[in-house]
Each structure stands twice: as structure tokens, then as C-alpha cells.
Amino acid sequence: MADLSQLSDEQWTVIESFMPRNQPGPERKDDYHILFGILHVLASGCHWGN
């Protein structure tokens, strides 16, 4: 079974084109790792920390 929380370079290239650019507010640092964290939580079934 593939690790659903990992993105291939090809998948990230497609997804990255949909990430917002030149938005007001704090500078975006690392969209890849943020998305990786979200996918990990969804794939593993764990809960977001409170």
C-alpha cells in the first residue's frame, strides 16, 4: 500500500501551481510541509491536537 501522506515530485508540481501567490499577510514559508502534515493526519486517522 502506498504511503498516502507522501507526494511525488510530479504530484507536488501539479499541486504547487494552485498555491496562492502574492497574498497580503505573513510570508508563506513551506507549503509542501504544511500539506504533508494535513495529508498525514487524514491518512493516519489521528486527531488534530487541542
C-alpha positions in Angstrom: 0.0 0.0 0.0 1.4 3.4 -0.9 2.0 6.0 1.7 -0.8 8.4 1.1 0.9 11.2 3.1 3.9 11.3 0.7 3.7 13.3 -2.5 5.8 12.5 -5.6 7.7 15.4 -7.3 5.2 15.2 -10.1 2.2 15.4 -7.8 3.7 18.4 -5.9 4.5 20.2 -9.2 0.8 20.0 -10.1 -0.5 21.0 -6.7 2.1 23.8 -6.3 0.6 25.7 -9.2 -2.7 26.1 -7.2 -1.0 27.6 -4.1 -1.7 31.2 -3.6 0.9 33.8 -4.6 1.4 37.4 -3.7 -1.2 37.4 -1.0 -1.3 40.0 1.8 -0.2 38.9 5.2 2.8 36.9 6.5 5.1 35.4 4.0 4.4 31.8 3.2 7.3 29.6 4.2 6.8 26.0 3.3 3.6 24.9 1.7 4.9 21.4 1.0 5.4 20.5 4.7 2.1 22.1 5.7 0.3 20.0 3.1 2.3 16.9 4.1 1.1 17.4 7.7 -2.5 17.7 6.6 -2.3 14.5 4.4 -0.6 12.6 7.3 -3.4 13.4 9.7 -6.0 12.4 7.1 -4.2 9.2 6.1 -3.4 8.1 9.6 -6.8 8.9 11.1 -5.2 10.7 14.1 -6.9 13.8 15.6 -5.7 17.3 15.4 -4.2 18.4 18.7 -6.3 20.5 21.0 
